[in-house]
Amino acid sequence: MIDKAKCKGCGMCTSVCPGSLIYQDSEKKAFIKYPKDCWGCASCIKECHFGAIALYLGADIGGMGSLMTVKSTPDTLTWDIKKRDGSKEEILINKKESNKY
């Protein structure tokens, strides 16, 4: 899901999508032409520094309709999950430790 109001038109999401599914309209705002073709890799979410892209976490992966966005710093990734009931969960990942093993 892409929120065009938050999109700044930087084009990073279009360049990292392995399926080439994200396009830019005439105002450079990102959109997904065929959302059902999305692989769910989350590459675009990690590159969006404006919180404009969210991944729908379906029931098949335990998300039950939650939406996930990510904030990135040089050392951490913070996965923000907004659940259907309005509650929020935050998962903090240390980039330097995440691929240690």
N, CA, C and O atoms as a GROMACS GRO file, in nm:
protein
  404
    1MET      N    1   0.085  -0.117   0.000
    1MET     CA    2   0.000   0.000   0.000
    1MET      C    3   0.090   0.124   0.000
    1MET      O    4   0.182   0.134   0.081
    2ILE      N    5   0.062   0.216  -0.090
    2ILE     CA    6   0.141   0.340  -0.097
    2ILE      C    7   0.050   0.459  -0.070
    2ILE      O    8  -0.054   0.475  -0.135
    3ASP      N    9   0.090   0.541   0.026
    3ASP     CA   10   0.017   0.662   0.060
    3ASP      C   11   0.077   0.777  -0.021
    3ASP      O   12   0.184   0.828   0.012
    4LYS      N   13   0.008   0.817  -0.127
    4LYS     CA   14   0.060   0.922  -0.215
    4LYS      C   15   0.080   1.055  -0.144
    4LYS      O   16   0.164   1.136  -0.184
    5ALA      N   17   0.004   1.080  -0.038
    5ALA     CA   18   0.018   1.205   0.036
    5ALA      C   19   0.154   1.211   0.108
    5ALA      O   20   0.209   1.319   0.127
    6LYS      N   21   0.207   1.096   0.145
    6LYS     CA   22   0.337   1.091   0.213
    6LYS      C   23   0.454   1.075   0.116
    6LYS      O   24   0.568   1.105   0.151
    7CYS      N   25   0.427   1.028  -0.005
    7CYS     CA   26   0.531   1.003  -0.104
    7CYS      C   27   0.594   1.136  -0.149
    7CYS      O   28   0.524   1.232  -0.180
    8LYS      N   29   0.728   1.139  -0.151
    8LYS     CA   30   0.801   1.260  -0.192
    8LYS      C   31   0.856   1.249  -0.334
    8LYS      O   32   0.920   1.342  -0.383
    9GLY      N   33   0.832   1.135  -0.400
    9GLY     CA   34   0.873   1.120  -0.539
    9GLY      C   35   1.021   1.097  -0.560
    9GLY      O   36   1.074   1.128  -0.667
   10CYS      N   37   1.089   1.042  -0.460
   10CYS     CA   38   1.235   1.022  -0.474
   10CYS      C   39   1.269   0.908  -0.568
   10CYS      O   40   1.378   0.906  -0.626
   11GLY      N   41   1.179   0.812  -0.586
   11GLY     CA   42   1.202   0.702  -0.679
   11GLY      C   43   1.282   0.585  -0.625
   11GLY      O   44   1.309   0.491  -0.699
   12MET      N   45   1.320   0.589  -0.499
   12MET     CA   46   1.399   0.479  -0.442
   12MET      C   47   1.322   0.347  -0.446
   12MET      O   48   1.381   0.243  -0.475
   13CYS      N   49   1.194   0.352  -0.418
   13CYS     CA   50   1.114   0.228  -0.418
   13CYS      C   51   1.109   0.165  -0.557
   13CYS      O   52   1.112   0.043  -0.569
   14THR      N   53   1.102   0.247  -0.660
   14THR     CA   54   1.097   0.192  -0.796
   14THR      C   55   1.228   0.125  -0.834
   14THR      O   56   1.229   0.029  -0.910
   15SER      N   57   1.338   0.176  -0.781
   15SER     CA   58   1.469   0.121  -0.818
   15SER      C   59   1.502  -0.009  -0.745
   15SER      O   60   1.584  -0.087  -0.793
   16VAL      N   61   1.440  -0.034  -0.629
   16VAL     CA   62   1.474  -0.155  -0.553
   16VAL      C   63   1.373  -0.268  -0.568
   16VAL      O   64   1.402  -0.380  -0.525
   17CYS      N   65   1.259  -0.244  -0.626
   17CYS     CA   66   1.156  -0.348  -0.641
   17CYS      C   67   1.206  -0.456  -0.737
   17CYS      O   68   1.225  -0.428  -0.855
   18PRO      N   69   1.227  -0.580  -0.687
   18PRO     CA   70   1.280  -0.684  -0.774
   18PRO      C   71   1.183  -0.728  -0.884
   18PRO      O   72   1.223  -0.788  -0.983
   19GLY      N   73   1.055  -0.698  -0.865
   19GLY     CA   74   0.956  -0.735  -0.965
   19GLY      C   75   0.920  -0.622  -1.059
   19GLY      O   76   0.833  -0.637  -1.145
   20SER      N   77   0.985  -0.507  -1.043
   20SER     CA   78   0.956  -0.387  -1.122
   20SER      C   79   0.807  -0.355  -1.120
   20SER      O   80   0.748  -0.327  -1.225
   21LEU      N   81   0.746  -0.360  -1.003
   21LEU     CA   82   0.602  -0.341  -0.988
   21LEU      C   83   0.563  -0.199  -0.949
   21LEU      O   84   0.445  -0.163  -0.956
   22ILE      N   85   0.660  -0.118  -0.907
   22ILE     CA   86   0.629   0.017  -0.860
   22ILE      C   87   0.663   0.117  -0.970
   22ILE      O   88   0.772   0.114  -1.028
   23TYR      N   89   0.568   0.205  -0.997
   23TYR     CA   90   0.583   0.307  -1.101
   23TYR      C   91   0.564   0.444  -1.039
   23TYR      O   92   0.524   0.455  -0.923
   24GLN      N   93   0.594   0.548  -1.116
   24GLN     CA   94   0.569   0.685  -1.073
   24GLN      C   95   0.473   0.751  -1.170
   24GLN      O   96   0.484   0.734  -1.291
   25ASP      N   97   0.377   0.826  -1.114
   25ASP     CA   98   0.281   0.896  -1.199
   25ASP      C   99   0.341   1.027  -1.249
   25ASP      O  100   0.460   1.051  -1.229
   26SER      N  101   0.263   1.110  -1.312
   26SER     CA  102   0.313   1.236  -1.370
   26SER      C  103   0.365   1.333  -1.265
   26SER      O  104   0.442   1.423  -1.297
   27GLU      N  105   0.324   1.314  -1.140
   27GLU     CA  106   0.372   1.399  -1.031
   27GLU      C  107   0.486   1.332  -0.954
   27GLU      O  108   0.526   1.379  -0.848
   28LYS      N  109   0.538   1.223  -1.009
   28LYS     CA  110   0.648   1.144  -0.948
   28LYS      C  111   0.604   1.067  -0.824
   28LYS      O  112   0.690   1.015  -0.752
   29LYS      N  113   0.475   1.058  -0.797
   29LYS     CA  114   0.424   0.983  -0.683
   29LYS      C  115   0.422   0.835  -0.718
   29LYS      O  116   0.379   0.797  -0.827
   30ALA      N  117   0.468   0.752  -0.626
   30ALA     CA  118   0.476   0.608  -0.650
   30ALA      C  119   0.339   0.543  -0.643
   30ALA      O  120   0.250   0.586  -0.569
   31PHE      N  121   0.324   0.437  -0.722
   31PHE     CA  122   0.203   0.355  -0.715
   31PHE      C  123   0.237   0.214  -0.763
   31PHE      O  124   0.330   0.194  -0.841
   32ILE      N  125   0.158   0.118  -0.715
   32ILE     CA  126   0.176  -0.021  -0.757
   32ILE      C  127   0.066  -0.052  -0.857
   32ILE      O  128  -0.053  -0.048  -0.823
   33LYS      N  129   0.105  -0.083  -0.978
   33LYS     CA  130   0.007  -0.107  -1.084
   33LYS      C  131  -0.073  -0.235  -1.059
   33LYS      O  132  -0.195  -0.237  -1.079
   34TYR      N  133  -0.005  -0.341  -1.016
   34TYR     CA  134  -0.071  -0.469  -0.990
   34TYR      C  135  -0.035  -0.518  -0.850
   34TYR      O  136   0.055  -0.601  -0.836
   35PRO      N  137  -0.102  -0.469  -0.746
   35PRO     CA  138  -0.068  -0.504  -0.607
   35PRO      C  139  -0.066  -0.654  -0.579
   35PRO      O  140   0.011  -0.701  -0.496
   36LYS      N  141  -0.150  -0.730  -0.647
   36LYS     CA  142  -0.153  -0.875  -0.623
   36LYS      C  143  -0.026  -0.945  -0.668
   36LYS      O  144   0.000  -1.058  -0.626
   37ASP      N  145   0.054  -0.879  -0.752
   37ASP     CA  146   0.179  -0.938  -0.799
   37ASP      C  147   0.296  -0.912  -0.704
   37ASP      O  148   0.406  -0.964  -0.726
   38CYS      N  149   0.274  -0.833  -0.599
   38CYS     CA  150   0.380  -0.801  -0.504
   38CYS      C  151   0.427  -0.928  -0.434
   38CYS      O  152   0.347  -1.010  -0.390
   39TRP      N  153   0.560  -0.944  -0.425
   39TRP     CA  154   0.620  -1.062  -0.362
   39TRP      C  155   0.625  -1.051  -0.212
   39TRP      O  156   0.643  -1.152  -0.143
   40GLY      N  157   0.608  -0.930  -0.158
   40GLY     CA  158   0.615  -0.910  -0.013
   40GLY      C  159   0.757  -0.910   0.041
   40GLY      O  160   0.777  -0.940   0.159
   41CYS      N  161   0.854  -0.876  -0.041
   41CYS     CA  162   0.994  -0.880   0.001
   41CYS      C  163   1.030  -0.765   0.096
   41CYS      O  164   1.127  -0.775   0.171
   42ALA      N  165   0.953  -0.658   0.094
   42ALA     CA  166   0.969  -0.540   0.180
   42ALA      C  167   1.089  -0.452   0.143
   42ALA      O  168   1.127  -0.365   0.220
   43SER      N  169   1.149  -0.473   0.026
   43SER     CA  170   1.261  -0.389  -0.016
   43SER      C  171   1.220  -0.242  -0.026
   43SER      O  172   1.294  -0.154   0.017
   44CYS      N  173   1.103  -0.218  -0.082
   44CYS     CA  174   1.056  -0.080  -0.100
   44CYS      C  175   1.030  -0.013   0.035
   44CYS      O  176   1.057   0.106   0.053
   45ILE      N  177   0.978  -0.090   0.128
   45ILE     CA  178   0.947  -0.035   0.261
   45ILE      C  179   1.074   0.011   0.330
   45ILE      O  180   1.077   0.117   0.393
   46LYS      N  181   1.179  -0.070   0.319
   46LYS     CA  182   1.307  -0.036   0.383
   46LYS      C  183   1.372   0.086   0.319
   46LYS      O  184   1.446   0.158   0.386
   47GLU      N  185   1.345   0.111   0.191
   47GLU     CA  186   1.405   0.225   0.122
   47GLU      C  187   1.325   0.354   0.137
   47GLU      O  188   1.379   0.463   0.118
   48CYS      N  189   1.197   0.343   0.172
   48CYS     CA  190   1.114   0.462   0.185
   48CYS      C  191   1.140   0.531   0.319
   48CYS      O  192   1.107   0.477   0.424
   49HIS      N  193   1.199   0.648   0.313
   49HIS     CA  194   1.232   0.722   0.434
   49HIS      C  195   1.120   0.816   0.478
   49HIS      O  196   1.138   0.897   0.570
   50PHE      N  197   1.005   0.805   0.414
   50PHE     CA  198   0.894   0.896   0.442
   50PHE      C  199   0.773   0.824   0.501
   50PHE      O  200   0.672   0.887   0.530
   51GLY      N  201   0.783   0.692   0.518
   51GLY     CA  202   0.672   0.615   0.573
   51GLY      C  203   0.553   0.607   0.479
   51GLY      O  204   0.440   0.588   0.523
   52ALA      N  205   0.578   0.621   0.349
   52ALA     CA  206   0.470   0.623   0.251
   52ALA      C  207   0.426   0.484   0.209
   52ALA      O  208   0.318   0.467   0.152
   53ILE      N  209   0.508   0.383   0.236
   53ILE     CA  210   0.476   0.247   0.192
   53ILE      C  211   0.454   0.157   0.312
   53ILE      O  212   0.534   0.157   0.407
   54ALA      N  213   0.347   0.081   0.308
   54ALA     CA  214   0.317  -0.013   0.416
   54ALA      C  215   0.288  -0.150   0.354
   54ALA      O  216   0.231  -0.160   0.245
   55LEU      N  217   0.329  -0.252   0.424
   55LEU     CA  218   0.304  -0.389   0.380
   55LEU      C  219   0.186  -0.444   0.458
   55LEU      O  220   0.184  -0.438   0.581
   56TYR      N  221   0.089  -0.496   0.388
   56TYR     CA  222  -0.028  -0.558   0.450
   56TYR      C  223   0.013  -0.696   0.500
   56TYR      O  224   0.056  -0.781   0.422
   57LEU      N  225   0.000  -0.718   0.629
   57LEU     CA  226   0.036  -0.846   0.688
   57LEU      C  227  -0.089  -0.931   0.699
   57LEU      O  228  -0.166  -0.918   0.794
   58GLY      N  229  -0.109  -1.016   0.602
   58GLY     CA  230  -0.228  -1.100   0.596
   58GLY      C  231  -0.231  -1.209   0.701
   58GLY      O  232  -0.132  -1.233   0.770
   59ALA      N  233  -0.344  -1.274   0.711
   59ALA     CA  234  -0.365  -1.380   0.809
   59ALA      C  235  -0.271  -1.497   0.785
   59ALA      O  236  -0.235  -1.568   0.879
   60ASP      N  237  -0.231  -1.518   0.659
   60ASP     CA  238  -0.145  -1.632   0.629
   60ASP      C  239  -0.008  -1.622   0.693
   60ASP      O  240   0.060  -1.724   0.709
   61ILE      N  241   0.035  -1.501   0.732
   61ILE     CA  242   0.163  -1.487   0.802
   61ILE      C  243   0.143  -1.435   0.944
   61ILE      O  244   0.238  -1.385   1.006
   62GLY      N  245   0.023  -1.445   0.994
   62GLY     CA  246  -0.004  -1.408   1.133
   62GLY      C  247  -0.033  -1.261   1.155
   62GLY      O  248  -0.045  -1.218   1.270
   63GLY      N  249  -0.044  -1.182   1.049
   63GLY     CA  250  -0.064  -1.039   1.065
   63GLY      C  251  -0.208  -0.998   1.087
   63GLY      O  252  -0.234  -0.891   1.142
   64MET      N  253  -0.300  -1.081   1.044
   64MET     CA  254  -0.444  -1.055   1.063
   64MET      C  255  -0.485  -0.916   1.018
   64MET      O  256  -0.567  -0.852   1.084
   65GLY      N  257  -0.429  -0.868   0.908
   65GLY     CA  258  -0.470  -0.740   0.852
   65GLY      C  259  -0.393  -0.620   0.904
   65GLY      O  260  -0.436  -0.507   0.883
   66SER      N  261  -0.283  -0.642   0.972
   66SER     CA  262  -0.200  -0.532   1.021
   66SER      C  263  -0.125  -0.466   0.905
   66SER      O  264  -0.110  -0.526   0.798
   67LEU      N  265  -0.079  -0.344   0.927
   67LEU     CA  266   0.004  -0.274   0.830
   67LEU      C  267   0.141  -0.249   0.892
   67LEU      O  268   0.150  -0.210   1.008
   68MET      N  269   0.247  -0.272   0.815
   68MET     CA  270   0.382  -0.256   0.866
   68MET      C  271   0.459  -0.153   0.784
   68MET      O  272   0.458  -0.158   0.661
   69THR      N  273   0.525  -0.061   0.853
   69THR     CA  274   0.617   0.034   0.792
   69THR      C  275   0.751   0.019   0.863
   69THR      O  276   0.759  -0.048   0.966
   70VAL      N  277   0.855   0.080   0.809
   70VAL     CA  278   0.987   0.068   0.871
   70VAL      C  279   1.058   0.202   0.872
   70VAL      O  280   1.045   0.282   0.779
   71LYS      N  281   1.132   0.225   0.979
   71LYS     CA  282   1.220   0.342   0.988
   71LYS      C  283   1.362   0.288   0.996
   71LYS      O  284   1.388   0.187   1.063
   72SER      N  285   1.454   0.354   0.927
   72SER     CA  286   1.591   0.306   0.922
   72SER      C  287   1.688   0.413   0.970
   72SER      O  288   1.675   0.530   0.935
   73THR      N  289   1.785   0.370   1.050
   73THR     CA  290   1.899   0.454   1.086
   73THR      C  291   2.022   0.375   1.043
   73THR      O  292   2.009   0.260   1.003
   74PRO      N  293   2.140   0.433   1.050
   74PRO     CA  294   2.258   0.356   1.011
   74PRO      C  295   2.277   0.226   1.091
   74PRO      O  296   2.334   0.130   1.040
   75ASP      N  297   2.230   0.223   1.214
   75ASP     CA  298   2.252   0.107   1.299
   75ASP      C  299   2.129   0.019   1.322
   75ASP      O  300   2.143  -0.097   1.360
   76THR      N  301   2.009   0.073   1.299
   76THR     CA  302   1.889  -0.003   1.333
   76THR      C  303   1.779   0.005   1.227
   76THR      O  304   1.774   0.099   1.147
   77LEU      N  305   1.694  -0.094   1.230
   77LEU     CA  306   1.567  -0.092   1.158
   77LEU      C  307   1.458  -0.100   1.264
   77LEU      O  308   1.467  -0.182   1.355
   78THR      N  309   1.357  -0.017   1.252
   78THR     CA  310   1.245  -0.023   1.344
   78THR      C  311   1.121  -0.054   1.262
   78THR      O  312   1.076   0.027   1.181
   79TRP      N  313   1.065  -0.173   1.285
   79TRP     CA  314   0.944  -0.216   1.217
   79TRP      C  315   0.826  -0.171   1.302
   79TRP      O  316   0.811  -0.215   1.416
   80ASP      N  317   0.742  -0.083   1.247
   80ASP     CA  318   0.622  -0.034   1.316
   80ASP      C  319   0.501  -0.108   1.260
   80ASP      O  320   0.475  -0.104   1.140
   81ILE      N  321   0.429  -0.176   1.348
   81ILE     CA  322   0.313  -0.254   1.307
   81ILE      C  323   0.187  -0.194   1.369
   81ILE      O  324   0.176  -0.183   1.491
   82LYS      N  325   0.093  -0.154   1.283
   82LYS     CA  326  -0.037  -0.103   1.327
   82LYS      C  327  -0.139  -0.214   1.309
   82LYS      O  328  -0.165  -0.257   1.197
   83LYS      N  329  -0.195  -0.260   1.418
   83LYS     CA  330  -0.290  -0.372   1.414
   83LYS      C  331  -0.432  -0.322   1.387
   83LYS      O  332  -0.463  -0.205   1.406
   84ARG      N  333  -0.516  -0.413   1.344
   84ARG     CA  334  -0.654  -0.378   1.310
   84ARG      C  335  -0.730  -0.320   1.428
   84ARG      O  336  -0.819  -0.238   1.409
   85ASP      N  337  -0.696  -0.362   1.549
   85ASP     CA  338  -0.767  -0.312   1.667
   85ASP      C  339  -0.716  -0.175   1.712
   85ASP      O  340  -0.762  -0.121   1.812
   86GLY      N  341  -0.621  -0.118   1.636
   86GLY     CA  342  -0.569   0.014   1.668
   86GLY      C  343  -0.441   0.012   1.752
   86GLY      O  344  -0.375   0.114   1.766
   87SER      N  345  -0.407  -0.103   1.807
   87SER     CA  346  -0.285  -0.112   1.887
   87SER      C  347  -0.163  -0.112   1.795
   87SER      O  348  -0.173  -0.138   1.675
   88LYS      N  349  -0.049  -0.083   1.854
   88LYS     CA  350   0.076  -0.076   1.778
   88LYS      C  351   0.182  -0.162   1.843
   88LYS      O  352   0.184  -0.182   1.964
   89GLU      N  353   0.270  -0.213   1.759
   89GLU     CA  354   0.384  -0.292   1.806
   89GLU      C  355   0.507  -0.243   1.733
   89GLU      O  356   0.500  -0.206   1.616
   90GLU      N  357   0.620  -0.242   1.802
   90GLU     CA  358   0.744  -0.196   1.744
   90GLU      C  359   0.849  -0.306   1.760
   90GLU      O  360   0.866  -0.361   1.869
   91ILE      N  361   0.918  -0.338   1.652
   91ILE     CA  362   1.024  -0.437   1.656
   91ILE      C  363   1.154  -0.367   1.616
   91ILE      O  364   1.164  -0.312   1.506
   92LEU      N  365   1.252  -0.369   1.705
   92LEU     CA  366   1.379  -0.301   1.682
   92LEU      C  367   1.484  -0.406   1.643
   92LEU      O  368   1.504  -0.505   1.712
   93ILE      N  369   1.550  -0.381   1.530
   93ILE     CA  370   1.652  -0.474   1.479
   93ILE      C  371   1.785  -0.401   1.470
   93ILE      O  372   1.796  -0.298   1.403
   94ASN      N  373   1.885  -0.454   1.536
   94ASN     CA  374   2.020  -0.400   1.528
   94ASN      C  375   2.084  -0.453   1.400
   94ASN      O  376   2.107  -0.573   1.388
   95LYS      N  377   2.112  -0.366   1.304
   95LYS     CA  378   2.166  -0.407   1.174
   95LYS      C  379   2.301  -0.478   1.188
   95LYS      O  380   2.331  -0.569   1.111
   96LYS      N  381   2.380  -0.436   1.283
   96LYS     CA  382   2.514  -0.493   1.297
   96LYS      C  383   2.510  -0.634   1.355
   96LYS      O  384   2.603  -0.712   1.335
   97GLU      N  385   2.403  -0.667   1.424
   97GLU     CA  386   2.392  -0.799   1.485
   97GLU      C  387   2.301  -0.893   1.407
   97GLU      O  388   2.307  -1.015   1.427
   98SER      N  389   2.217  -0.841   1.319
   98SER     CA  390   2.115  -0.922   1.254
   98SER      C  391   2.170  -1.031   1.162
   98SER      O  392   2.105  -1.135   1.146
   99ASN      N  393   2.283  -1.011   1.101
   99ASN     CA  394   2.341  -1.111   1.011
   99ASN      C  395   2.468  -1.174   1.068
   99ASN      O  396   2.552  -1.225   0.994
  100LYS      N  397   2.479  -1.168   1.198
  100LYS     CA  398   2.600  -1.214   1.265
  100LYS      C  399   2.625  -1.364   1.248
  100LYS      O  400   2.740  -1.407   1.236
  101TYR      N  401   2.520  -1.443   1.246
  101TYR     CA  402   2.538  -1.588   1.245
  101TYR      C  403   2.518  -1.645   1.110
  101TYR      O  404   2.530  -1.767   1.091
   0.00000   0.00000   0.00000
